[in-house]
């Protein structure tokens, strides 16, 4: 039982850790992109 548990963690732990890492990185970039789009929208509204 313990060997199976260690095997499951070994097999799934790394992909889960990588997925979480990538999601956290992408979240920050999405926030920056959202702010840039808002700024662009405001600039377009001011010129119109």
Steps between C-alpha positions, in 0.01 A plus 500: 500500500774748593696417185191565287446836672862603442469391137181701451656811653811450290301462181247776560684739729732642236232568236277660763786720625586609145134576425464713812822685420387576147153610612652742751734646237224533241267663751743788554544549127124495447457771761757717321327437168163593649638829633656578163170438322318724748755776443466464125120512525519822704743656252270414210198644683683828570590545133152415372 
